Amino acid sequence: MISIKNVTKKFPSVTALDNISIDIKEKDFFGLLGPNGAGKSTLMSLLIGYQDADEGDLVIANEKITLGNLEARKNIGLVPQSIALYDDISALENLEIFGSFYGIKKNLLRAIIAENLNRVGLYDRRKDKVKEFSGGMKRRLNIAASLLHNPQILLCDEPTVGVDPQSRNAIFDYLEKLNEEGKTIVYTTHYMEEAERLCNRIAIIDHGKIIAAGSLDELLLLLPYEQTILISKNHLTEHKKDLFGKFGTLMNDQEKYELKPNDRLKLSEFFKTMEDNGIGYNFIDVHKPSLEALFLHLTGRRLRD
């Protein structure tokens, strides 16, 4: 459904996207995971047709996406990273304005607005001014606005920035429901837990390059170890780095030692050695592979560094 082939986008001081290629299938919940400044929002602006690529092609549903091709945008909804609402008018008036951009007849638009407000839990607040809304409510209203023309593709550019946990979960539940109903969703984030929860396929982007792509299970197979062991730093462990290092590669984090086990590690042997050296289980956490660990493995730094 979405084909991104050898796309490059340069600005005077930076190459935001560097020869990237991605294929996104119909009904995918596709995650674009990377730190701030990795090129995620630039790709979104190209997909919606706000900018042209310097090189390469972007095709959505057999339509080439360019700055001048307004027809191609009709099947796309965008939830921008920055709140795109009028603060001094009501939620209802905001949606009436956005709906008018699509040429939807008034009677039909009223019904669509009522349905969308109900689905994002804002119908009872429809007459309140947007400036009275919380950050999470504004985010949900932005999503409702992006769906007025019933697009098959929804582009979500970090839609939970500045949102409280309860509102984040409400947004997640709604997006998952939309995907179940058949919408293709492209979702950018720098939160690994969002990508792990929501996305059936993920591309990891850094410095404008795609460094890995696939399902979560496929990506985690790229890690050369099956788990990470975190060891608390305290008076019992601070002089035992050589001991820990016998079991794998030891990284010295600010609050904990992080051990990447070698292929031969048996956890029973590791815990017995720790016990023999007076280090209790309460100082040790065994973590399953994660996207955070994969990003660190591929780039040498943490996702949020």
N, C-alpha and C positions, 0 to 999 in steps of 0.2 A: 504493500500500500504506500509506503514512504521509502523512497530510494535516495540516498545521499552518496554521491560518487565523487571522490577526489576533490572535495571542497576545500578551498583556501580563502580566508578573509584576512586582509592585512589593514592595519591602521598605521599612522605615521611612526608610532613608537613601539608597536608590538604586532606580532602575527597571532591573531586571536584564534584562528583555526588553520591547521597545517595539514592539508591533504588528507582529510578524514573521509572515511566511507562507512556508512551504516545502512542496513536494511531493516525496516520495521514492518512487521506483518499486521494484517488486519486483525483487530481485537486484541493486539498486544497491550500490555501495561508495561511500557518500556521506560526504564530509568536511565538517566544520564547523570552519573555520580562523579563529583569532583570538587576540589576546593574552590573558594571564591577566586575569580579571575582565570579560571581554567578554560573558558570559552563557551560555557553552557548557554548563557543568555544571548551571546552572539549567534549561536546556532538557532535559537528560538526566533530571533529577529529575521533570520534568513528564511526559515520555514514559513513564517507568516507573511513574508514578502515585504517587510519594512526596509530591507536592504538587499542589494545584489551581492552574490559571491564574486570574488575576483577571478576564481577559477573553479571548474567543476560544475556539476548539475544537481539540482534538487527537484525531485518529481514526486507529486502526491496524487494518487488515484489517476495516473496517466497524464496529469497536467504539470507542465514545467512551472516551477515557482520563480517568479521574478518580481521586481519592484512594480512593473507596469501591468502585470496580469491580475487584475482585480477579480476576474471570474474564478480563479483558482482558490481564492480565500473563502468562498461561500460555504465550503465544506469543512472549515477550520474554526475552532473557537480558541481564544487565547486568554489564559489567566495570567496576567503579568506579575512580575516580582513586586513592583510598586503598586500600591492601591490606586486604582483608576476609577474614582467615583467623585461625584459632586457632593461636598460635605453639607452645603446649606439647603439642600432639598431632601425630600423623603426618599426612602428606599424605593417606593412605588414610582415616584417621579423619575428617579434614576433609570429604572428599567424601562419606563415608557420612552425615555429619550434614546436609550440604546436600541430598543426594539424598532424605533422609527428609522434607524439607519439601515435596517434590513428590508424595509418596505412591507412589513407585516401588517395586514389589515387590523384596524383597531379592535374589533370584536374578538378576533382570534388572538390578538396580542394580550388582551386582558386575561383570557383564559390561560395562556401560556405563562404569563407573569404570576398569576395566582398559584398555578401548579408548581412553578420553580421556587417561589417563596415558601410554599409548604414543604417542599423537599429539603430545603436548607434550613428549615426551622425558624423562618423570619416572617411568616405571614402575619402574626399578631403585632409585629413591629413595623408593618409596611408603611404606615403614615408618619413614623418618627423620622426626624432628620438624621442623616448619616453621621453627622458630627457627634451624635449622642451614642453611637455604637462603639462597642469594644473592637479591638483589633481583629479578634476571631470572627465577629459578626460581619465586619467589613470584608474579610477574606471570603466568607461564605456568599455574601452578596455579589462579589466579583465573579465567583464561579457561576452563580445564577445568571448574571449578565452575559457570560460567555456562551451560554447554552440556549439563548432565546431563539436562535435560528436553527436549532436542533442539528448541530454539526456532527459528523461521524468521527471527527478527529478533534481531540482536546489537548492543547499544549499548556502545560502547567509549569510555570517558571518559579520555582521555590515558593509555592503557595502557602507555606506555613511560617514564613519569617515573622517573628514578633507575635506569635500566637501562643496562648496558654494551652496546657496539655489537654484539657477537656475539649477545647475547640479543635485542636489538632486531630483528636480521635474522631470528632464529628466529621471533619473534612475527609479523613481517611475512609470512614465508613461510606460516605457519599460517593467518593471517587471509585471505591471498589464496587459499589452498586452500579454505577454508570458503566464500568468495564464489563460487569456481568451481563448488562443489558446490550452489550455489543459495541460500545464506543472504544475506539483506539485512543490510548492515552500516552502521551510523551511527558515525562515528569523529571524535571531537574531538581537536584538536591545536593547538599554537602553533608547530609546526615545519613550515615550508613544504615541506621536502624529503619529509616523510612524506605530506602531502597529494598532492604531485606524483607520488610513486611509487604510492600505493595507490588513489587515489580516481578513479572515472570521472566523478563530478560533485562540485562543491565549492560551498559557500556561505561567503562571508567575512563575519564578524560583528565588530562593534566597538561598544562602548558600548550593547549590547543591541539593535542594529539590523542587519539584513542589508543590506550595502552593495553586494554583487555576488553573482551565482550563475550557475552553468552548468558546462559541461565546462572542462577546463584550456585547451583551444584557444580556446573562446569567451571565457573570462575574459581571456586574454592579448591578445585583439583590442581590449580596452578601453584598452590602453596606446597613447599617441600616437607611440610610437617603436618601432623594431624591435630595438634592442640598447642596452646600456649600456656605456660605455667607462670603465674605471678607469685612472687615471694615478697612478703612485707619486709620493709627495712626497719630493723630495730637492733637492740644490743645483742640479740642472739644470732642474727643473720649477717651483720655488717662485716664480719671477718671470715665469712664462709664462701666468698665469691669463687675461689678456686674449686671448692667442693661442688658448687652448682654447675660450674663450667664443664665438669666431667660428663654431664648429661646432655650437653648441647651447646648452642650459642647463647651467651648471656649478654643482655642489653641492660644498661644501667639507667633506668628511668628516674624521674624526680622522687617519686614516692615508693616505688617498688622495683625489684629486679624482675626482668622479663626474660624467661628462658624459652628458646626455640629448641625443642627436643631433637636429638638425632634419631635416625630411623630405627635404631636398635633399642630405644628406650622402652622399658617395661615400667608402668606406673607403680606396680607393687614394689619393685626394686628401689625406685626413686623414693617412695614414701618410707620404706624401711630404713634407707640411709638417712633420711631427714630425722626420723624418730631416734635412730642411734646417736645422732648428733644434737639431740635435745631441741629440735625444731618441730613444734606441734602442727597438726593439720590446720589449726585455726589461722596460721600465718601463710597458708598456701591456697591459691585458687587455680583450678584447671579450667581453661576456657576453650571452647570449641573454636574451629576456624571461623573467621569473620572477614567481612569486606575491609574493615579497618586494618586487620593484619595483612590482608592481601595488598592493600595500597602501600603500606609500609614496606612490604617485601619488594614491590615493583619499583618504588620511587626512592626508598631510603628515608622517607619522612612520613609523618602522620597526616591524615586527611585534612586536619584543621590547622596544621602548622602554617 
